[in-house]
């Protein structure tokens, strides 16, 4: 639907910069940044249903935290987080960020799923390949860095790879790394229904333990997904995991649309008369104490 003279609705867009630069209508969720920094744990797991903006929020977090995105600081000007710039200055584009989306592992067999996961990890190594030219990074670590980029899927190598990348980035930048893992549950859900759950659990557990538990170069991590996989499966030994389900009050207004945001949307597009229809079709979720569309 087109609305003459109005901002476009970003249907299908998941890149925060693209939405802001192209002046789409953006429902401001930047206070997620403030909530993470003021109340989040070392490792925060946030579960929400599909189509509630998890991937877009991750894109927003990366643009805010990533030390390589300083030229994009303007994206947040005028948004809610801009009122708290002084309080969050310590983290504003001051840390390297490693971002993984595990939805690539939605495959019918373990070998293809593992191959896709390794390619996703390789992408992050290739993104930071420039640090290999620095004398700051240990030569042995550089060699293993190159090995990851050039290697075929290898459970042991890639299971410890994110910890290695964080270590190399700390040597180069002098600060810890923030790790963002989106759709963490997809590999396990698909593996369960495709008959290779035990194999996938072993790999994901190895990856997570190495990256999130025994990693001195980790600043903090945020993990999102739809399902709450049992702690015993992949978070074994990760005793500092903060779990935020739809029953939690934390981040309750950061995913999906609360009533006030829906009212603003409908007022902006001058379709307030459709509010009852909207409520009937899309209302009905309760995240903590927040009623969410």
C-alpha beads as a LAMMPS data file, in Angstrom:
LAMMPS data file: protein, C-alpha beads

293 atoms
292 bonds

1 atom types
1 bond types

-500.0 500.0 xlo xhi
-500.0 500.0 ylo yhi
-500.0 500.0 zlo zhi

Masses

1 110.0

Atoms # bond

1 1 1 0.000 0.000 0.000
2 1 1 1.288 3.472 -0.882
3 1 1 0.659 6.498 1.316
4 1 1 1.182 9.751 -0.568
5 1 1 3.763 11.958 1.123
6 1 1 4.377 9.446 3.905
7 1 1 7.466 7.436 4.774
8 1 1 7.586 3.975 3.275
9 1 1 7.132 0.888 5.436
10 1 1 10.343 -1.218 5.450
11 1 1 8.781 -4.585 4.627
12 1 1 11.495 -7.206 4.254
13 1 1 14.360 -4.894 5.269
14 1 1 16.675 -6.103 8.028
15 1 1 19.601 -3.684 7.749
16 1 1 19.349 -0.796 10.210
17 1 1 21.446 1.622 8.166
18 1 1 19.408 0.970 5.040
19 1 1 16.177 1.753 6.876
20 1 1 17.515 4.997 8.355
21 1 1 19.345 6.184 5.225
22 1 1 16.354 5.543 2.973
23 1 1 14.067 7.283 5.468
24 1 1 11.691 4.408 6.007
25 1 1 9.315 4.562 8.956
26 1 1 11.306 3.189 11.884
27 1 1 9.748 2.133 15.169
28 1 1 12.481 3.191 17.573
29 1 1 13.892 0.209 19.470
30 1 1 17.258 1.754 20.316
31 1 1 16.607 1.608 24.058
32 1 1 17.508 -2.058 23.743
33 1 1 21.096 -0.758 23.758
34 1 1 20.592 1.020 27.070
35 1 1 18.820 -1.940 28.652
36 1 1 21.589 -4.332 27.622
37 1 1 24.292 -2.076 29.030
38 1 1 22.516 -1.306 32.303
39 1 1 20.819 -4.592 33.159
40 1 1 22.225 -7.259 30.852
41 1 1 24.514 -10.050 31.986
42 1 1 27.780 -11.331 30.554
43 1 1 25.796 -13.623 28.264
44 1 1 22.172 -12.690 27.551
45 1 1 19.767 -15.095 25.854
46 1 1 16.598 -13.465 24.507
47 1 1 13.825 -15.657 23.084
48 1 1 10.982 -14.193 21.043
49 1 1 8.588 -15.527 18.377
50 1 1 9.424 -15.196 14.700
51 1 1 8.851 -11.872 12.923
52 1 1 9.335 -9.727 16.018
53 1 1 12.374 -7.788 14.816
54 1 1 15.217 -9.805 16.319
55 1 1 17.449 -9.637 13.240
56 1 1 16.840 -5.907 12.696
57 1 1 17.661 -5.255 16.343
58 1 1 20.908 -7.174 15.934
59 1 1 21.787 -5.032 12.936
60 1 1 21.101 -1.949 15.048
61 1 1 23.312 -3.245 17.873
62 1 1 26.187 -3.907 15.489
63 1 1 26.078 -0.388 14.049
64 1 1 26.135 1.048 17.558
65 1 1 28.861 -1.083 19.149
66 1 1 31.159 -1.923 16.225
67 1 1 34.487 -0.107 16.258
68 1 1 34.602 -0.336 12.445
69 1 1 31.306 1.552 12.053
70 1 1 32.286 4.927 13.529
71 1 1 31.341 6.721 10.315
72 1 1 27.745 5.591 10.881
73 1 1 27.256 7.187 14.299
74 1 1 24.839 9.650 12.699
75 1 1 22.305 6.831 12.290
76 1 1 21.309 7.169 15.941
77 1 1 20.980 10.951 16.066
78 1 1 17.453 11.905 17.058
79 1 1 16.565 8.401 18.197
80 1 1 15.777 7.572 21.820
81 1 1 19.286 6.338 22.651
82 1 1 20.720 9.731 21.636
83 1 1 19.429 11.152 24.929
84 1 1 21.773 8.764 26.736
85 1 1 24.919 9.196 24.631
86 1 1 26.991 10.274 27.634
87 1 1 25.942 7.254 29.678
88 1 1 26.718 4.757 26.904
89 1 1 29.784 6.522 25.459
90 1 1 32.079 3.753 26.702
91 1 1 30.475 1.360 24.225
92 1 1 29.617 3.615 21.301
93 1 1 31.669 2.194 18.413
94 1 1 34.483 1.183 20.749
95 1 1 34.542 -2.623 20.429
96 1 1 34.972 -5.126 17.617
97 1 1 31.773 -7.072 17.013
98 1 1 31.428 -10.644 15.783
99 1 1 27.977 -11.364 14.358
100 1 1 26.751 -14.844 13.506
101 1 1 23.391 -15.907 12.102
102 1 1 22.873 -19.625 12.545
103 1 1 19.793 -19.822 10.316
104 1 1 22.131 -20.975 7.540
105 1 1 22.174 -24.388 9.236
106 1 1 18.569 -25.174 8.330
107 1 1 19.539 -28.192 6.244
108 1 1 18.471 -31.784 5.780
109 1 1 21.735 -33.397 6.843
110 1 1 24.557 -32.704 9.265
111 1 1 27.360 -32.379 6.735
112 1 1 25.652 -29.590 4.772
113 1 1 24.553 -27.833 7.967
114 1 1 28.101 -27.938 9.366
115 1 1 29.509 -26.688 6.059
116 1 1 27.150 -23.705 6.124
117 1 1 27.964 -22.899 9.745
118 1 1 31.681 -22.994 8.995
119 1 1 31.147 -20.678 6.017
120 1 1 29.270 -18.257 8.286
121 1 1 32.193 -18.263 10.712
122 1 1 34.684 -17.852 7.868
123 1 1 32.798 -14.735 6.805
124 1 1 33.639 -13.069 10.111
125 1 1 37.301 -14.025 9.794
126 1 1 37.425 -12.637 6.256
127 1 1 35.807 -9.425 7.462
128 1 1 38.713 -8.882 9.854
129 1 1 41.402 -10.272 7.579
130 1 1 43.220 -6.910 7.597
131 1 1 44.542 -7.562 11.114
132 1 1 46.878 -10.205 9.662
133 1 1 49.158 -7.423 8.411
134 1 1 49.668 -6.103 11.946
135 1 1 52.670 -6.866 14.148
136 1 1 50.359 -6.669 17.164
137 1 1 48.901 -10.114 16.483
138 1 1 50.829 -13.226 17.524
139 1 1 52.257 -15.163 14.560
140 1 1 50.897 -18.502 15.742
141 1 1 47.429 -16.983 16.067
142 1 1 47.790 -15.528 12.569
143 1 1 48.582 -18.971 11.196
144 1 1 45.486 -20.472 12.809
145 1 1 43.461 -17.470 11.580
146 1 1 44.571 -18.275 8.022
147 1 1 43.833 -21.951 8.621
148 1 1 40.219 -21.155 9.501
149 1 1 39.764 -19.134 6.313
150 1 1 41.251 -21.848 4.101
151 1 1 40.021 -24.960 5.880
152 1 1 37.278 -27.384 4.984
153 1 1 34.652 -27.958 7.712
154 1 1 36.411 -29.195 10.824
155 1 1 34.519 -29.548 14.097
156 1 1 37.524 -29.099 16.375
157 1 1 38.975 -26.115 14.502
158 1 1 35.720 -24.227 14.051
159 1 1 34.496 -25.162 17.519
160 1 1 37.246 -22.973 19.006
161 1 1 37.359 -20.435 16.158
162 1 1 35.316 -17.604 17.696
163 1 1 37.517 -17.625 20.783
164 1 1 40.537 -17.360 18.472
165 1 1 39.001 -14.473 16.533
166 1 1 38.197 -12.592 19.747
167 1 1 41.778 -13.083 20.942
168 1 1 43.232 -11.769 17.676
169 1 1 40.904 -8.772 17.731
170 1 1 41.901 -7.947 21.297
171 1 1 45.559 -8.056 20.324
172 1 1 44.853 -5.675 17.450
173 1 1 42.387 -3.240 19.068
174 1 1 43.305 -3.602 22.739
175 1 1 39.691 -4.157 23.824
176 1 1 37.385 -7.136 24.207
177 1 1 34.939 -8.307 21.553
178 1 1 31.133 -8.255 21.619
179 1 1 29.564 -11.423 20.175
180 1 1 26.053 -11.400 18.675
181 1 1 24.484 -14.764 17.786
182 1 1 21.143 -14.670 15.965
183 1 1 18.766 -17.626 15.533
184 1 1 20.890 -19.858 17.733
185 1 1 18.143 -22.475 17.919
186 1 1 17.721 -23.096 14.171
187 1 1 20.540 -25.672 13.841
188 1 1 19.195 -27.674 16.774
189 1 1 15.531 -27.494 15.832
190 1 1 16.242 -28.655 12.291
191 1 1 18.691 -31.303 13.490
192 1 1 16.049 -32.706 15.836
193 1 1 13.550 -33.220 13.024
194 1 1 16.185 -34.406 10.536
195 1 1 17.786 -37.036 12.750
196 1 1 21.211 -35.595 13.569
197 1 1 20.499 -33.753 16.815
198 1 1 23.258 -35.411 18.870
199 1 1 25.970 -34.435 16.371
200 1 1 24.778 -30.845 16.138
201 1 1 24.499 -30.470 19.914
202 1 1 28.136 -31.492 20.308
203 1 1 29.341 -28.904 17.793
204 1 1 27.166 -26.018 19.033
205 1 1 28.083 -26.802 22.642
206 1 1 31.776 -26.751 21.743
207 1 1 31.369 -23.459 19.869
208 1 1 29.420 -21.796 22.684
209 1 1 31.605 -23.044 25.547
210 1 1 34.742 -21.842 23.810
211 1 1 33.319 -18.487 22.704
212 1 1 31.172 -17.615 25.719
213 1 1 32.607 -19.373 28.771
214 1 1 36.380 -19.784 28.514
215 1 1 37.011 -16.614 26.526
216 1 1 38.981 -13.852 28.311
217 1 1 38.644 -11.610 25.234
218 1 1 34.823 -11.554 25.413
219 1 1 33.166 -8.307 26.542
220 1 1 29.644 -9.706 26.472
221 1 1 27.340 -11.664 24.184
222 1 1 23.714 -11.443 23.109
223 1 1 22.007 -14.568 21.796
224 1 1 18.542 -14.631 20.229
225 1 1 16.193 -17.309 19.009
226 1 1 12.611 -18.494 19.134
227 1 1 13.021 -21.544 21.332
228 1 1 14.476 -22.088 24.771
229 1 1 16.786 -25.057 24.260
230 1 1 17.409 -26.854 27.549
231 1 1 20.443 -25.563 29.391
232 1 1 21.834 -29.071 29.633
233 1 1 22.030 -29.371 25.835
234 1 1 24.319 -26.554 24.715
235 1 1 24.867 -24.258 27.691
236 1 1 26.500 -26.867 29.911
237 1 1 28.872 -25.157 32.298
238 1 1 27.796 -21.693 31.189
239 1 1 26.735 -20.591 34.665
240 1 1 26.564 -16.891 33.828
241 1 1 23.769 -17.129 31.251
242 1 1 20.952 -14.625 31.722
243 1 1 17.778 -16.058 30.191
244 1 1 15.114 -13.595 29.027
245 1 1 12.009 -15.389 27.778
246 1 1 8.619 -13.894 26.961
247 1 1 7.833 -14.311 30.664
248 1 1 10.608 -11.881 31.642
249 1 1 10.151 -8.155 32.142
250 1 1 13.578 -7.394 30.651
251 1 1 13.450 -6.114 27.055
252 1 1 9.658 -6.578 27.071
253 1 1 9.089 -3.544 24.812
254 1 1 12.152 -4.024 22.589
255 1 1 10.667 -6.646 20.262
256 1 1 7.342 -6.362 18.483
257 1 1 5.122 -3.278 18.792
258 1 1 3.522 -2.042 22.009
259 1 1 0.150 -0.305 21.958
260 1 1 1.540 3.224 21.888
261 1 1 3.739 2.422 18.894
262 1 1 0.812 0.904 17.008
263 1 1 -1.309 3.969 17.768
264 1 1 1.447 6.260 16.454
265 1 1 1.770 4.184 13.291
266 1 1 -1.941 4.275 12.579
267 1 1 -2.151 7.986 13.301
268 1 1 0.813 8.715 11.012
269 1 1 -0.757 6.793 8.130
270 1 1 -4.233 8.162 8.971
271 1 1 -5.894 4.773 9.350
272 1 1 -7.024 5.005 12.963
273 1 1 -10.405 3.568 11.968
274 1 1 -8.658 0.229 11.399
275 1 1 -7.513 -0.063 15.016
276 1 1 -10.124 -2.676 15.970
277 1 1 -9.205 -4.812 12.974
278 1 1 -5.512 -4.429 13.784
279 1 1 -6.083 -5.484 17.374
280 1 1 -8.156 -8.483 16.341
281 1 1 -5.521 -9.718 13.869
282 1 1 -2.210 -8.937 15.551
283 1 1 -2.734 -8.366 19.285
284 1 1 -2.563 -11.086 21.908
285 1 1 1.062 -11.408 23.007
286 1 1 2.224 -10.628 26.520
287 1 1 5.963 -10.163 27.063
288 1 1 6.485 -9.695 30.783
289 1 1 3.885 -7.057 31.617
290 1 1 3.854 -5.526 28.117
291 1 1 1.003 -6.137 25.674
292 1 1 2.658 -6.642 22.301
293 1 1 1.552 -6.819 18.672

Bonds

1 1 1 2
2 1 2 3
3 1 3 4
4 1 4 5
5 1 5 6
6 1 6 7
7 1 7 8
8 1 8 9
9 1 9 10
10 1 10 11
11 1 11 12
12 1 12 13
13 1 13 14
14 1 14 15
15 1 15 16
16 1 16 17
17 1 17 18
18 1 18 19
19 1 19 20
20 1 20 21
21 1 21 22
22 1 22 23
23 1 23 24
24 1 24 25
25 1 25 26
26 1 26 27
27 1 27 28
28 1 28 29
29 1 29 30
30 1 30 31
31 1 31 32
32 1 32 33
33 1 33 34
34 1 34 35
35 1 35 36
36 1 36 37
37 1 37 38
38 1 38 39
39 1 39 40
40 1 40 41
41 1 41 42
42 1 42 43
43 1 43 44
44 1 44 45
45 1 45 46
46 1 46 47
47 1 47 48
48 1 48 49
49 1 49 50
50 1 50 51
51 1 51 52
52 1 52 53
53 1 53 54
54 1 54 55
55 1 55 56
56 1 56 57
57 1 57 58
58 1 58 59
59 1 59 60
60 1 60 61
61 1 61 62
62 1 62 63
63 1 63 64
64 1 64 65
65 1 65 66
66 1 66 67
67 1 67 68
68 1 68 69
69 1 69 70
70 1 70 71
71 1 71 72
72 1 72 73
73 1 73 74
74 1 74 75
75 1 75 76
76 1 76 77
77 1 77 78
78 1 78 79
79 1 79 80
80 1 80 81
81 1 81 82
82 1 82 83
83 1 83 84
84 1 84 85
85 1 85 86
86 1 86 87
87 1 87 88
88 1 88 89
89 1 89 90
90 1 90 91
91 1 91 92
92 1 92 93
93 1 93 94
94 1 94 95
95 1 95 96
96 1 96 97
97 1 97 98
98 1 98 99
99 1 99 100
100 1 100 101
101 1 101 102
102 1 102 103
103 1 103 104
104 1 104 105
105 1 105 106
106 1 106 107
107 1 107 108
108 1 108 109
109 1 109 110
110 1 110 111
111 1 111 112
112 1 112 113
113 1 113 114
114 1 114 115
115 1 115 116
116 1 116 117
117 1 117 118
118 1 118 119
119 1 119 120
120 1 120 121
121 1 121 122
122 1 122 123
123 1 123 124
124 1 124 125
125 1 125 126
126 1 126 127
127 1 127 128
128 1 128 129
129 1 129 130
130 1 130 131
131 1 131 132
132 1 132 133
133 1 133 134
134 1 134 135
135 1 135 136
136 1 136 137
137 1 137 138
138 1 138 139
139 1 139 140
140 1 140 141
141 1 141 142
142 1 142 143
143 1 143 144
144 1 144 145
145 1 145 146
146 1 146 147
147 1 147 148
148 1 148 149
149 1 149 150
150 1 150 151
151 1 151 152
152 1 152 153
153 1 153 154
154 1 154 155
155 1 155 156
156 1 156 157
157 1 157 158
158 1 158 159
159 1 159 160
160 1 160 161
161 1 161 162
162 1 162 163
163 1 163 164
164 1 164 165
165 1 165 166
166 1 166 167
167 1 167 168
168 1 168 169
169 1 169 170
170 1 170 171
171 1 171 172
172 1 172 173
173 1 173 174
174 1 174 175
175 1 175 176
176 1 176 177
177 1 177 178
178 1 178 179
179 1 179 180
180 1 180 181
181 1 181 182
182 1 182 183
183 1 183 184
184 1 184 185
185 1 185 186
186 1 186 187
187 1 187 188
188 1 188 189
189 1 189 190
190 1 190 191
191 1 191 192
192 1 192 193
193 1 193 194
194 1 194 195
195 1 195 196
196 1 196 197
197 1 197 198
198 1 198 199
199 1 199 200
200 1 200 201
201 1 201 202
202 1 202 203
203 1 203 204
204 1 204 205
205 1 205 206
206 1 206 207
207 1 207 208
208 1 208 209
209 1 209 210
210 1 210 211
211 1 211 212
212 1 212 213
213 1 213 214
214 1 214 215
215 1 215 216
216 1 216 217
217 1 217 218
218 1 218 219
219 1 219 220
220 1 220 221
221 1 221 222
222 1 222 223
223 1 223 224
224 1 224 225
225 1 225 226
226 1 226 227
227 1 227 228
228 1 228 229
229 1 229 230
230 1 230 231
231 1 231 232
232 1 232 233
233 1 233 234
234 1 234 235
235 1 235 236
236 1 236 237
237 1 237 238
238 1 238 239
239 1 239 240
240 1 240 241
241 1 241 242
242 1 242 243
243 1 243 244
244 1 244 245
245 1 245 246
246 1 246 247
247 1 247 248
248 1 248 249
249 1 249 250
250 1 250 251
251 1 251 252
252 1 252 253
253 1 253 254
254 1 254 255
255 1 255 256
256 1 256 257
257 1 257 258
258 1 258 259
259 1 259 260
260 1 260 261
261 1 261 262
262 1 262 263
263 1 263 264
264 1 264 265
265 1 265 266
266 1 266 267
267 1 267 268
268 1 268 269
269 1 269 270
270 1 270 271
271 1 271 272
272 1 272 273
273 1 273 274
274 1 274 275
275 1 275 276
276 1 276 277
277 1 277 278
278 1 278 279
279 1 279 280
280 1 280 281
281 1 281 282
282 1 282 283
283 1 283 284
284 1 284 285
285 1 285 286
286 1 286 287
287 1 287 288
288 1 288 289
289 1 289 290
290 1 290 291
291 1 291 292
292 1 292 293
